[in-house]
Amino acid sequence: MNYRVREDFPCEVREIENVFIPLSDGCRLAARVWMPADAATHPVPAVFEYIPYRKRDFMRARDEPMHRYLAGHGYCALRIDLRGSGDSSGILHDEYLPQEQLDAVEVIDWLTRQPWCDGNVGMTGISWGGFNSLAVAAHNPPALKAIMSLCASDDRYADDAHYMGGCLLNENQIWGTVLFSLNALPPDPEIVGCAWRELWRERLEHDVPFPATWLRHQRRDAYWRQASVCEDFAKIRCAVYAIGGWADGYSNAVPRLLAGLKAPRKGLIGPWAHTFPHSGVPGPAIGYLQECVRWWDHWLKGHANGIMSEPMLRVWMQDSAPPEPVREHRAGRWIVESTWPSPTIEDHTWYLAPGGALHEAPSLPQVVEIQSPQTTGSTGGDWCGFGADGETPMDQRADDGRSLTFDTASLAEPLEILGAPSVRLRVSASAAVALVAVRLNDVAPDGTSSLVTYGLLNLTHRDSHEHPAPLVPGEFYDVTVTLNDIAHGFPAGHAIRLAVSTSYWPLAWPAPHAAVLSFDLGGCALALPVREPRPEDRGIRAFDEPEAAPAATRHIALRPPRFVRSFERDLTTNETTYRLFSEGGDLDSGAVMHVDAINMDLGHTVERRFTIGETDPLSARAEIVEKLMMRRAGWIVRVEVMTRVSADAAAFRVVARLRAMEGDDEVFRRDWDERIPRDLL
């Protein structure tokens, strides 16, 4: 916890453990509510968060400090379980569906008709809640005056947990298995009564292994365009505050939203991982909840507090830092941009040159080749950071040695970048399907190579994610790889390195054949968005120190959890396995966390294994097991799911299992085994 717990608030807070919100089709959404004690006679605006992560138990202690804080400042704050999740009825079939959005529109209408709501509504959320805040805003319900969207994306295909540059992310399986398991949990009998078994059985019957669902859509089709607000930014007319972190997987969306939206908007990007900024890791954390109050006070109460007179975008310009397995703080400073795109940021171009150099003058044509080992990418860190130990990128020299690298001379002066670097490549491949991974590194005088940002491109998607086309082996193509947005300062004396490889495991699934890529250096260049330090950066209003309300719920550890993150190399098979094991209670060992407010024990154990051979891309395989349990006196339910993904040259194979138990009795079991054709992937 990085914030100060605040006890005093302008308003006395009343809490309602559960309220059912009726929908027009008979479904009921379960909500937990915090509001000023006198809201029934002095109505206030409502702000709601709308996600599938169980407001009653697993997320209880996370929710209370934030929603109680808002209520203490004169808002009715609601945490609502999506249809088919937590204590809500119905079925959750998939993420961000039209039904989910239309349910939210009904929720907003219901809020305006409550005696404690003054008719003004805001919507907020991180990750899933950030996605659906944007999607619901595109429906323009009249009472929805503003949203705050954290760690989310405007483009479900190009910039989410499933695909990157047309390459399949292993995060597709990680996140899909999480949802597969959460979707199998029952509602709480203390909330829904004796109907809980029927509701649980219905969920189990409809649950599916979501990695397979998303793997059936390997190109940017109508499935992904739905709920991608980048399809038509003009549909959003309410105010938008977009927030992200450089260590998160979703920071790219903030500058795109600022550039694309015409509605009032602000952007904020800190150094944080996938977490709220008041508890942000890496630090510095900020007074995020005070910023929320300022935002809602302006848009829902009409207070002229100056928030919209401040610069449109504030970001944390990160100082150069050596790789660390755990990063609690990232040195740097806040900078601002009054508009975005910024008219003062200019691309500086370096050209890839023979001998592994980056020059400021174009190179003559010369062809160089690379075929990286399949384990290239092992130092890259996780696709999306959550502030956990070992998830950050390591020293890049091991992967640099398996890539083509191009370095500048040592910089005579510091150089800062803000935005999305891009790399132009003239490339040919020895196979019809191939991928290219491009990394931008900061190389210190002692040789330490630190990852700054990276990008991937499935070369069959070189012209279109909607209509990929196979490569003609040996034919050269001009392609552009866009790297993730970043703010980074290269110090004087350091060098800038560009590293290019043909694989990036375990972050991305390999192409079906170990292709050789050839690059004509006469057509290859790196463009960096260079930003000069400016005087206005020194006069920025300081954020308040982070604070939050106290949590009424305590999560009490019953025994120490275990956590392992490692690479294991089998010297007899030349295979490498990336393993993550997080023991938090399971079918055999019991729960490790007690939630005192509802007298419930919770358990959640995860094991992930991603294995690949050094030379054979078809050796790639991944298996994830998730085990969850919920227990109170006289009642225990347990869920175990497994997903396994492998592939041959023609198809992916997804094997999955779902098992559910009440007490010692297995009440449900289902197995899946599906082949999904590879679509130029």
C-alpha positions as CSV (number, residue, x, y, z in Angstrom):
1,M,0.0,0.0,0.0
2,N,1.6,3.2,-1.2
3,Y,-1.0,5.7,0.1
4,R,-2.0,7.4,3.3
5,V,-5.3,6.2,4.8
6,R,-7.6,9.2,5.3
7,E,-10.3,9.0,8.0
8,D,-11.9,12.5,7.8
9,F,-14.3,13.3,4.9
10,P,-16.7,16.1,4.1
11,C,-19.6,13.6,4.1
12,E,-20.6,10.8,6.4
13,V,-20.7,7.6,4.4
14,R,-23.5,5.1,4.3
15,E,-22.8,1.7,2.7
16,I,-25.2,-0.8,1.2
17,E,-23.8,-4.3,0.9
18,N,-26.0,-5.3,-2.1
19,V,-28.6,-3.8,-4.3
20,F,-30.1,-5.5,-7.3
21,I,-30.5,-3.4,-10.4
22,P,-33.4,-4.7,-12.6
23,L,-32.9,-4.9,-16.3
24,S,-35.7,-5.0,-19.0
25,D,-35.2,-8.6,-19.8
26,G,-35.5,-9.8,-16.2
27,C,-31.8,-10.0,-15.4
28,R,-30.6,-8.4,-12.2
29,L,-27.2,-6.8,-11.7
30,A,-25.7,-6.9,-8.2
31,A,-24.2,-3.7,-6.9
32,R,-22.4,-2.6,-3.8
33,V,-23.1,1.0,-2.9
34,W,-21.4,3.8,-1.0
35,M,-23.2,7.2,-0.7
36,P,-23.4,10.2,1.6
37,A,-25.6,9.5,4.5
38,D,-28.1,12.3,3.6
39,A,-28.1,11.5,-0.2
40,A,-31.8,10.5,0.0
41,T,-32.7,14.1,0.9
42,H,-29.8,15.8,-0.8
43,P,-29.2,13.9,-4.1
44,V,-25.7,13.7,-5.5
45,P,-24.1,12.5,-8.8
46,A,-23.4,8.8,-9.2
47,V,-20.2,7.3,-10.4
48,F,-20.1,3.5,-11.2
49,E,-17.5,0.9,-12.0
50,Y,-18.8,-2.1,-14.0
51,I,-16.7,-5.2,-14.1
52,P,-16.8,-9.0,-13.8
53,Y,-14.4,-9.3,-10.9
54,R,-16.7,-10.1,-8.0
55,K,-17.4,-7.1,-5.8
56,R,-18.5,-9.4,-2.9
57,D,-15.3,-11.3,-2.2
58,F,-12.1,-11.4,-4.3
59,M,-12.1,-7.6,-5.0
60,R,-13.8,-6.4,-1.8
61,A,-10.8,-4.9,-0.1
62,R,-9.5,-3.4,-3.4
63,D,-12.8,-1.6,-3.9
64,E,-13.5,-0.1,-0.5
65,P,-10.7,2.5,-0.2
66,M,-11.6,4.1,-3.6
67,H,-15.4,4.0,-3.6
68,R,-15.7,5.0,0.0
69,Y,-13.4,8.0,-0.8
70,L,-15.7,9.2,-3.5
71,A,-18.7,8.8,-1.3
72,G,-17.0,10.8,1.4
73,H,-16.6,13.6,-1.2
74,G,-20.3,13.8,-2.1
75,Y,-20.9,11.1,-4.7
76,C,-22.9,7.9,-4.8
77,A,-20.3,5.3,-5.8
78,L,-21.3,1.9,-7.1
79,R,-19.4,-1.3,-7.9
80,I,-21.5,-3.4,-10.2
81,D,-21.0,-7.1,-11.2
82,L,-21.6,-7.6,-14.9
83,R,-24.3,-9.9,-16.1
84,G,-23.3,-13.5,-15.3
85,S,-20.5,-12.5,-12.8
86,G,-20.3,-12.3,-9.1
87,D,-23.9,-12.1,-7.7
88,S,-25.6,-10.9,-10.9
89,S,-27.9,-13.2,-12.8
90,G,-27.5,-14.1,-16.5
91,I,-24.6,-15.4,-18.5
92,L,-21.3,-13.7,-19.3
93,H,-20.5,-15.0,-22.8
94,D,-17.5,-12.9,-23.7
95,E,-15.8,-9.5,-23.1
96,Y,-17.3,-6.1,-24.1
97,L,-20.3,-7.6,-25.9
98,P,-23.2,-5.3,-27.1
99,Q,-25.4,-6.8,-24.4
100,E,-22.9,-5.6,-21.8
101,Q,-23.0,-2.1,-23.2
102,L,-26.8,-2.0,-23.4
103,D,-27.0,-3.3,-19.8
104,A,-24.9,-0.3,-18.8
105,V,-27.1,2.1,-20.6
106,E,-30.0,0.7,-18.6
107,V,-28.0,1.0,-15.4
108,I,-27.4,4.7,-16.2
109,D,-31.1,5.3,-16.8
110,W,-31.9,3.4,-13.5
111,L,-29.4,5.6,-11.6
112,T,-31.1,8.8,-12.8
113,R,-34.4,7.6,-11.3
114,Q,-33.1,6.9,-7.8
115,P,-34.0,9.4,-5.1
116,W,-30.3,9.7,-4.1
117,C,-29.0,10.6,-7.6
118,D,-29.3,14.1,-9.0
119,G,-29.3,12.9,-12.6
120,N,-25.6,13.3,-13.4
121,V,-23.6,10.1,-13.9
122,G,-20.0,9.2,-14.4
123,M,-18.4,5.9,-15.3
124,T,-14.9,4.7,-14.4
125,G,-12.7,1.6,-14.4
126,I,-9.3,0.1,-14.9
127,S,-8.7,-2.6,-17.6
128,W,-12.1,-4.2,-18.4
129,G,-13.8,-1.2,-16.7
130,G,-11.7,1.2,-18.8
131,F,-12.7,-0.7,-22.0
132,N,-16.4,-0.7,-21.3
133,S,-16.4,2.9,-20.1
134,L,-15.2,3.9,-23.6
135,A,-17.7,1.5,-25.3
136,V,-20.6,2.7,-23.3
137,A,-19.7,6.4,-23.8
138,A,-20.0,5.7,-27.6
139,H,-23.7,5.1,-27.0
140,N,-24.1,8.6,-25.6
141,P,-26.6,8.0,-22.8
142,P,-27.8,11.5,-21.9
143,A,-27.0,11.3,-18.2
144,L,-23.4,10.1,-18.8
145,K,-21.4,13.4,-18.5
146,A,-17.9,12.0,-18.2
147,I,-15.7,8.9,-17.9
148,M,-12.3,8.0,-16.5
149,S,-10.7,5.1,-18.5
150,L,-7.6,3.5,-17.0
151,C,-5.2,1.0,-18.6
152,A,-7.6,0.2,-21.5
153,S,-7.5,0.4,-25.3
154,D,-9.4,2.0,-28.1
155,D,-8.5,-0.9,-30.5
156,R,-9.4,-4.5,-29.4
157,Y,-7.3,-6.2,-32.2
158,A,-4.2,-4.1,-32.6
159,D,-3.6,-3.1,-29.0
160,D,-5.1,-5.6,-26.5
161,A,-4.1,-8.8,-24.8
162,H,-4.6,-11.0,-27.9
163,Y,-2.6,-9.8,-30.9
164,M,0.2,-7.3,-31.5
165,G,1.2,-6.3,-35.0
166,G,-0.8,-9.4,-36.2
167,C,1.3,-11.7,-34.0
168,L,-0.5,-13.9,-31.4
169,L,0.4,-13.0,-27.9
170,N,0.7,-15.6,-25.2
171,E,-1.2,-13.2,-23.1
172,N,-4.2,-14.4,-25.1
173,Q,-4.0,-17.7,-23.3
174,I,-3.0,-16.2,-19.9
175,W,-5.9,-13.7,-19.8
176,G,-8.3,-16.2,-21.4
177,T,-7.6,-18.8,-18.8
178,V,-8.2,-16.3,-16.0
179,L,-11.6,-15.4,-17.4
180,F,-12.4,-19.1,-18.0
181,S,-11.8,-19.7,-14.3
182,L,-13.5,-16.7,-12.9
183,N,-16.5,-17.3,-15.1
184,A,-17.0,-20.7,-13.4
185,L,-17.4,-19.3,-9.8
186,P,-20.9,-19.2,-8.2
187,P,-22.7,-16.3,-6.7
188,D,-22.7,-16.1,-2.9
189,P,-25.6,-17.9,-1.2
190,E,-25.8,-15.2,1.4
191,I,-26.8,-12.7,-1.4
192,V,-28.9,-14.8,-3.9
193,G,-30.2,-17.4,-1.5
194,C,-31.1,-21.0,-2.5
195,A,-31.0,-20.2,-6.2
196,W,-27.2,-20.1,-6.1
197,R,-26.8,-23.7,-7.3
198,E,-29.0,-23.2,-10.3
199,L,-27.2,-20.0,-11.2
200,W,-23.9,-21.8,-10.7
201,R,-24.9,-24.7,-12.9
202,E,-26.0,-22.4,-15.6
203,R,-22.7,-20.6,-15.6
204,L,-20.8,-23.9,-15.7
205,E,-22.8,-25.2,-18.7
206,H,-22.1,-22.0,-20.7
207,D,-18.4,-21.5,-19.7
208,V,-15.9,-21.9,-22.5
209,P,-12.1,-21.8,-22.8
210,F,-11.7,-18.2,-24.0
211,P,-8.2,-18.6,-25.6
212,A,-9.9,-20.7,-28.3
213,T,-12.7,-18.1,-28.7
214,W,-10.2,-15.4,-29.5
215,L,-7.9,-17.7,-31.5
216,R,-10.8,-18.2,-34.0
217,H,-10.4,-14.5,-35.0
218,Q,-6.8,-14.1,-36.2
219,R,-7.3,-11.1,-38.3
220,R,-9.0,-7.8,-37.6
221,D,-12.6,-8.8,-38.5
222,A,-16.0,-7.5,-37.3
223,Y,-15.6,-9.4,-34.0
224,W,-12.7,-7.0,-33.0
225,R,-14.1,-3.9,-34.6
226,Q,-17.1,-4.2,-32.3
227,A,-16.3,-2.1,-29.1
228,S,-13.1,-0.7,-30.7
229,V,-14.0,3.0,-30.3
230,C,-11.2,3.9,-32.7
231,E,-13.6,2.9,-35.5
232,D,-15.5,6.2,-34.9
233,F,-14.1,8.5,-32.3
234,A,-16.8,11.0,-33.0
235,K,-19.4,8.7,-31.4
236,I,-18.0,9.7,-28.0
237,R,-19.3,13.1,-27.0
238,C,-18.8,13.1,-23.2
239,A,-15.6,14.1,-21.5
240,V,-12.8,11.5,-21.3
241,Y,-9.9,11.2,-18.9
242,A,-7.6,8.5,-20.3
243,I,-4.9,7.2,-17.9
244,G,-2.1,4.7,-18.3
245,G,1.4,3.6,-17.2
246,W,4.6,2.9,-19.1
247,A,5.0,-0.5,-17.4
248,D,1.5,-1.4,-18.3
249,G,0.4,-3.1,-21.6
250,Y,-2.1,-0.3,-22.6
251,S,-0.3,3.0,-22.5
252,N,-0.5,3.4,-26.3
253,A,-4.2,4.2,-26.2
254,V,-3.8,7.4,-24.3
255,P,-2.1,9.4,-27.0
256,R,-4.4,7.9,-29.7
257,L,-7.5,8.9,-27.7
258,L,-6.2,12.4,-27.3
259,A,-5.5,12.7,-31.0
260,G,-8.7,11.0,-32.2
261,L,-11.4,12.3,-29.8
262,K,-13.1,15.7,-30.4
263,A,-14.8,15.7,-27.0
264,P,-13.2,17.3,-24.0
265,R,-10.3,15.1,-23.0
266,K,-7.2,14.8,-20.8
267,G,-4.4,12.2,-20.7
268,L,-2.1,11.0,-17.9
269,I,0.7,8.5,-18.2
270,G,2.9,7.6,-15.2
271,P,5.6,5.1,-14.7
272,W,3.1,2.6,-13.3
273,A,2.2,-1.0,-14.1
274,H,-1.4,-2.2,-14.5
275,T,-2.6,-0.6,-11.3
276,F,-4.3,2.5,-9.9
277,P,-2.0,5.5,-9.6
278,H,-2.6,6.1,-5.9
279,S,-0.9,2.7,-5.3
280,G,1.2,2.8,-8.4
281,V,4.2,0.6,-8.9
282,P,6.8,1.5,-10.0
283,G,6.5,4.8,-8.2
284,P,6.0,7.6,-7.7
285,A,2.4,7.0,-6.8
286,I,0.2,10.1,-6.9
287,G,-2.9,11.6,-5.3
288,Y,-5.1,9.9,-7.9
289,L,-8.3,9.9,-5.9
290,Q,-7.9,13.7,-5.4
291,E,-7.6,14.0,-9.1
292,C,-10.8,11.9,-9.5
293,V,-12.6,14.3,-7.2
294,R,-11.4,17.3,-9.2
295,W,-12.6,15.6,-12.5
296,W,-16.0,14.6,-11.2
297,D,-16.5,18.0,-9.4
298,H,-15.9,19.8,-12.7
299,W,-18.0,17.5,-14.9
300,L,-20.8,16.3,-12.6
301,K,-21.1,19.2,-10.2
302,G,-20.1,22.1,-12.4
303,H,-17.3,23.4,-10.1
304,A,-14.8,25.7,-11.9
305,N,-11.7,24.2,-10.4
306,G,-9.4,24.7,-13.3
307,I,-8.8,21.1,-14.2
308,M,-9.6,21.7,-17.9
309,S,-7.4,24.7,-18.1
310,E,-4.4,22.6,-17.4
311,P,-2.3,21.0,-20.3
312,M,-4.1,18.2,-22.1
313,L,-1.4,15.6,-21.5
314,R,0.9,14.9,-18.6
315,V,3.5,12.1,-18.7
316,W,6.4,10.8,-16.6
317,M,9.6,11.3,-18.6
318,Q,11.6,8.3,-17.5
319,D,15.3,8.6,-16.7
320,S,17.6,5.9,-18.0
321,A,17.8,3.0,-15.4
322,P,19.6,-0.3,-15.3
323,P,17.5,-3.5,-15.5
324,E,16.2,-4.7,-12.2
325,P,14.0,-7.7,-11.3
326,V,11.9,-5.6,-9.0
327,R,11.4,-1.9,-9.7
328,E,9.7,0.0,-6.9
329,H,10.5,3.5,-8.2
330,R,11.4,4.9,-11.6
331,A,13.4,8.1,-11.6
332,G,12.2,10.9,-13.9
333,R,10.1,14.0,-13.9
334,W,6.6,15.1,-15.0
335,I,6.3,16.9,-18.4
336,V,3.3,18.4,-20.1
337,E,1.9,18.9,-23.6
338,S,-0.9,21.4,-24.3
339,T,-2.1,19.5,-27.3
340,W,-1.6,16.1,-28.9
341,P,-0.1,15.3,-31.3
342,S,2.5,17.8,-30.1
343,P,3.7,20.3,-32.8
344,T,7.1,20.6,-31.1
345,I,8.0,16.9,-31.2
346,E,10.0,16.0,-34.4
347,D,11.2,12.7,-35.8
348,H,15.0,12.3,-35.8
349,T,16.1,9.6,-38.3
350,W,19.0,7.2,-38.0
351,Y,19.8,4.8,-40.8
352,L,20.8,1.1,-40.3
353,A,24.4,0.8,-41.7
354,P,26.8,-2.1,-42.4
355,G,28.8,-3.3,-39.5
356,G,26.0,-2.8,-37.0
357,A,25.9,1.0,-36.9
358,L,23.2,3.6,-36.7
359,H,24.2,6.6,-38.8
360,E,22.5,9.9,-39.5
361,A,23.3,9.6,-43.2
362,P,21.5,7.1,-45.5
363,S,23.3,3.8,-46.2
364,L,24.1,2.2,-49.5
365,P,22.3,-1.0,-50.3
366,Q,23.7,-4.0,-48.6
367,V,21.9,-7.2,-47.6
368,V,22.3,-8.7,-44.1
369,E,20.5,-11.8,-42.8
370,I,19.2,-13.2,-39.5
371,Q,17.5,-16.4,-38.2
372,S,17.2,-16.1,-34.5
373,P,17.0,-19.0,-32.1
374,Q,13.3,-19.6,-31.0
375,T,14.2,-18.6,-27.4
376,T,15.0,-15.1,-28.4
377,G,12.9,-12.8,-26.3
378,S,13.5,-14.5,-22.9
379,T,14.8,-11.2,-21.4
380,G,11.8,-9.2,-22.6
381,G,9.7,-9.4,-19.4
382,D,5.9,-9.7,-19.3
383,W,3.6,-8.1,-21.9
384,C,1.7,-6.4,-19.1
385,G,3.2,-5.6,-15.8
386,F,1.2,-5.7,-12.5
387,G,4.0,-4.7,-10.2
388,A,5.0,-8.3,-9.4
389,D,8.5,-9.5,-8.8
390,G,10.5,-10.6,-11.8
391,E,8.1,-9.3,-14.5
392,T,10.3,-6.4,-15.7
393,P,12.7,-6.7,-18.7
394,M,16.2,-8.0,-17.9
395,D,19.5,-7.0,-19.3
396,Q,19.0,-7.3,-23.1
397,R,22.5,-8.5,-24.0
398,A,21.4,-12.2,-24.2
399,D,18.7,-11.4,-26.7
400,D,20.9,-8.8,-28.5
401,G,23.4,-11.5,-29.2
402,R,20.6,-13.5,-31.0
403,S,19.5,-10.5,-33.1
404,L,20.9,-8.1,-35.6
405,T,21.9,-5.0,-33.7
406,F,22.7,-1.4,-34.8
407,D,24.2,1.1,-32.4
408,T,24.7,4.9,-32.5
409,A,28.0,6.3,-31.3
410,S,28.0,7.4,-27.7
411,L,25.7,10.4,-27.4
412,A,27.4,13.7,-26.9
413,E,24.3,15.2,-25.4
414,P,21.2,13.8,-23.6
415,L,18.3,12.9,-25.9
416,E,14.7,12.5,-24.8
417,I,11.9,10.9,-26.8
418,L,8.1,11.0,-26.3
419,G,5.8,9.1,-28.6
420,A,5.9,6.0,-30.8
421,P,9.3,5.2,-32.5
422,S,9.0,3.6,-35.8
423,V,11.3,1.5,-38.0
424,R,11.2,1.2,-41.7
425,L,12.5,-2.1,-43.1
426,R,13.2,-3.4,-46.6
427,V,12.9,-7.1,-45.9
428,S,12.5,-10.5,-47.6
429,A,11.7,-13.8,-46.0
430,S,12.6,-17.5,-46.8
431,A,9.0,-18.5,-45.9
432,A,5.5,-17.4,-46.7
433,V,4.8,-16.5,-43.1
434,A,7.3,-14.8,-40.8
435,L,7.4,-12.3,-38.0
436,V,9.9,-9.6,-37.1
437,A,10.5,-8.3,-33.6
438,V,12.2,-4.9,-33.1
439,R,13.6,-3.6,-29.8
440,L,14.9,-0.1,-28.9
441,N,17.5,-0.4,-26.2
442,D,19.6,2.1,-24.1
443,V,23.2,0.9,-23.8
444,A,25.3,2.1,-20.9
445,P,29.1,2.6,-21.1
446,D,29.6,-0.7,-19.3
447,G,27.6,-2.5,-22.0
448,T,24.4,-3.0,-20.0
449,S,21.5,-3.0,-22.4
450,S,18.1,-1.8,-21.1
451,L,14.9,-2.3,-23.0
452,V,13.2,1.0,-23.8
453,T,10.3,-0.2,-26.0
454,Y,9.6,-2.7,-28.7
455,G,7.2,-3.7,-31.6
456,L,6.2,-6.8,-33.5
457,L,4.9,-7.3,-37.0
458,N,3.5,-10.4,-38.6
459,L,4.9,-9.7,-42.1
460,T,1.8,-11.1,-43.8
461,H,0.0,-8.2,-42.1
462,R,2.4,-5.7,-43.7
463,D,-0.4,-3.8,-45.5
464,S,-3.5,-4.7,-43.6
465,H,-4.7,-6.5,-40.4
466,E,-8.0,-7.1,-42.1
467,H,-6.6,-8.7,-45.3
468,P,-3.2,-10.3,-44.7
469,A,-1.3,-11.8,-47.6
470,P,1.4,-14.5,-47.7
471,L,4.9,-13.4,-48.5
472,V,6.6,-14.5,-51.7
473,P,9.9,-16.0,-50.5
474,G,12.9,-14.0,-51.7
475,E,10.8,-10.9,-52.6
476,F,11.7,-7.7,-50.8
477,Y,8.9,-5.6,-49.2
478,D,9.0,-2.2,-47.6
479,V,7.3,-2.4,-44.2
480,T,7.0,-0.2,-41.1
481,V,7.1,-1.5,-37.5
482,T,5.6,0.9,-35.0
483,L,7.0,0.5,-31.5
484,N,5.0,1.1,-28.3
485,D,4.8,4.7,-27.1
486,I,7.3,5.7,-24.5
487,A,8.9,8.7,-22.7
488,H,12.6,8.0,-22.1
489,G,15.7,10.0,-21.6
490,F,19.0,8.7,-23.1
491,P,21.9,10.2,-21.1
492,A,25.1,11.6,-22.7
493,G,27.7,8.8,-23.0
494,H,25.0,6.1,-23.6
495,A,24.3,4.6,-27.1
496,I,21.0,3.9,-28.8
497,R,20.6,0.3,-30.0
498,L,18.1,-1.1,-32.4
499,A,17.8,-4.9,-32.2
500,V,15.9,-7.0,-34.9
501,S,15.0,-10.7,-34.5
502,T,12.8,-13.3,-36.1
503,S,11.3,-14.6,-32.9
504,Y,10.1,-13.2,-29.5
505,W,9.2,-16.0,-27.1
506,P,7.5,-16.3,-24.7
507,L,5.7,-13.1,-25.4
508,A,4.6,-14.0,-28.9
509,W,3.8,-17.3,-30.6
510,P,6.3,-18.2,-33.4
511,A,5.6,-18.4,-37.1
512,P,5.2,-22.0,-38.4
513,H,8.6,-22.1,-40.0
514,A,12.0,-20.9,-38.8
515,A,12.4,-18.2,-41.5
516,V,15.5,-16.4,-42.5
517,L,14.9,-12.7,-42.9
518,S,17.1,-10.6,-45.2
519,F,17.3,-6.8,-44.9
520,D,18.5,-4.4,-47.5
521,L,20.0,-1.7,-45.3
522,G,19.6,0.9,-48.1
523,G,15.9,0.9,-47.2
524,C,16.0,0.6,-43.4
525,A,15.8,3.5,-40.9
526,L,14.8,4.3,-37.3
527,A,12.7,7.4,-36.5
528,L,12.6,8.6,-32.9
529,P,10.1,11.2,-31.7
530,V,12.6,13.7,-30.1
531,R,11.3,16.2,-27.6
532,E,13.4,19.0,-26.3
533,P,13.0,20.0,-22.6
534,R,10.8,23.0,-22.3
535,P,10.3,25.8,-19.6
536,E,6.7,24.9,-19.0
537,D,7.7,21.5,-17.7
538,R,9.1,23.3,-14.6
539,G,5.9,25.0,-13.6
540,I,3.5,22.0,-13.5
541,R,1.0,21.8,-10.6
542,A,2.2,19.1,-8.3
543,F,0.0,16.1,-7.7
544,D,-1.2,15.7,-4.1
545,E,0.3,12.9,-2.0
546,P,-1.6,9.6,-2.5
547,E,-4.4,8.8,-0.1
548,A,-7.5,6.7,0.1
549,A,-10.3,5.8,2.5
550,P,-9.8,3.0,5.0
551,A,-10.9,-0.5,4.0
552,A,-13.6,-2.0,6.2
553,T,-12.6,-5.4,5.1
554,R,-9.4,-7.2,6.1
555,H,-7.8,-10.0,4.0
556,I,-6.0,-12.1,6.6
557,A,-3.3,-14.4,5.5
558,L,-3.8,-17.9,6.9
559,R,-0.3,-19.1,5.8
560,P,2.5,-17.7,3.6
561,P,1.9,-18.0,-0.1
562,R,4.6,-19.2,-2.5
563,F,5.7,-17.5,-5.7
564,V,8.2,-18.7,-8.3
565,R,9.2,-17.2,-11.6
566,S,12.0,-18.9,-13.5
567,F,13.5,-20.1,-16.8
568,E,14.4,-23.8,-16.9
569,R,16.6,-25.3,-19.7
570,D,16.6,-29.0,-20.3
571,L,20.0,-29.8,-21.6
572,T,18.9,-33.2,-23.0
573,T,16.2,-31.8,-25.3
574,N,17.5,-28.2,-25.6
575,E,14.1,-26.9,-24.6
576,T,13.6,-23.9,-22.4
577,T,10.5,-23.5,-20.1
578,Y,9.3,-20.2,-18.7
579,R,7.4,-21.0,-15.5
580,L,5.3,-18.9,-13.2
581,F,3.8,-20.5,-10.0
582,S,1.7,-18.5,-7.6
583,E,0.2,-20.5,-4.8
584,G,-2.7,-18.9,-3.1
585,G,-4.8,-21.9,-2.1
586,D,-6.2,-24.7,-4.2
587,L,-8.1,-28.0,-4.2
588,D,-5.5,-29.8,-2.1
589,S,-3.8,-27.2,0.1
590,G,-6.9,-25.2,1.1
591,A,-7.3,-21.4,1.2
592,V,-4.6,-19.0,2.3
593,M,-6.7,-15.8,2.7
594,H,-9.6,-15.0,5.1
595,V,-12.0,-12.2,4.4
596,D,-13.3,-11.1,7.8
597,A,-16.3,-8.9,6.7
598,I,-18.1,-11.9,5.0
599,N,-16.4,-14.7,7.0
600,M,-15.1,-16.4,3.9
601,D,-11.8,-18.1,3.0
602,L,-10.5,-17.6,-0.5
603,G,-7.9,-19.4,-2.5
604,H,-6.3,-18.9,-5.9
605,T,-3.4,-20.8,-7.3
606,V,-1.9,-20.4,-10.8
607,E,0.8,-22.3,-12.7
608,R,1.9,-21.3,-16.2
609,R,4.5,-23.1,-18.3
610,F,5.7,-21.9,-21.8
611,T,8.1,-24.3,-23.5
612,I,10.0,-24.1,-26.8
613,G,13.0,-25.8,-28.4
614,E,15.9,-23.7,-29.6
615,T,15.4,-24.3,-33.3
616,D,11.9,-25.7,-33.9
617,P,9.0,-23.3,-33.8
618,L,6.5,-26.2,-33.8
619,S,7.9,-27.3,-30.5
620,A,6.1,-24.3,-28.8
621,R,3.5,-25.3,-26.2
622,A,1.9,-23.6,-23.3
623,E,-0.1,-24.9,-20.4
624,I,-1.9,-23.0,-17.7
625,V,-3.7,-24.3,-14.6
626,E,-5.9,-22.1,-12.4
627,K,-7.5,-23.3,-9.1
628,L,-9.9,-21.3,-7.1
629,M,-11.8,-21.9,-3.9
630,M,-14.4,-20.2,-1.7
631,R,-15.3,-21.5,1.8
632,R,-17.3,-20.6,4.9
633,A,-18.7,-22.8,7.6
634,G,-20.8,-25.6,6.0
635,W,-20.1,-24.4,2.4
636,I,-17.1,-24.9,0.1
637,V,-16.9,-24.7,-3.7
638,R,-13.8,-25.3,-5.8
639,V,-13.0,-24.7,-9.5
640,E,-10.1,-26.0,-11.5
641,V,-9.4,-25.1,-15.1
642,M,-6.6,-26.0,-17.5
643,T,-5.8,-24.8,-21.0
644,R,-3.0,-26.2,-23.2
645,V,-2.0,-24.7,-26.6
646,S,0.3,-26.2,-29.2
647,A,0.5,-26.0,-33.0
648,D,1.6,-27.8,-36.1
649,A,2.2,-26.0,-39.4
650,A,-1.5,-26.0,-40.3
651,A,-3.5,-25.5,-37.1
652,F,-3.4,-24.6,-33.4
653,R,-4.6,-27.2,-31.0
654,V,-6.4,-26.0,-27.8
655,V,-7.1,-28.6,-25.1
656,A,-9.0,-27.5,-22.0
657,R,-10.7,-28.8,-18.9
658,L,-13.2,-27.4,-16.4
659,R,-13.8,-29.1,-13.1
660,A,-16.1,-27.9,-10.3
661,M,-16.7,-29.3,-6.8
662,E,-19.1,-28.7,-4.0
663,G,-17.6,-30.1,-0.8
664,D,-16.0,-33.4,-1.8
665,D,-18.5,-34.0,-4.7
666,E,-17.6,-33.2,-8.3
667,V,-20.6,-31.4,-9.7
668,F,-19.4,-30.6,-13.2
669,R,-16.7,-31.6,-15.5
670,R,-16.1,-30.9,-19.2
671,D,-13.2,-31.3,-21.6
672,W,-12.4,-29.6,-24.9
673,D,-10.0,-30.6,-27.7
674,E,-10.2,-28.3,-30.7
675,R,-8.1,-27.7,-33.8
676,I,-8.2,-24.1,-35.2
677,P,-6.6,-23.5,-38.6
678,R,-3.7,-21.1,-38.7
679,D,-4.6,-18.0,-40.7
680,L,-1.3,-16.8,-41.9
681,L,-0.2,-16.8,-38.3
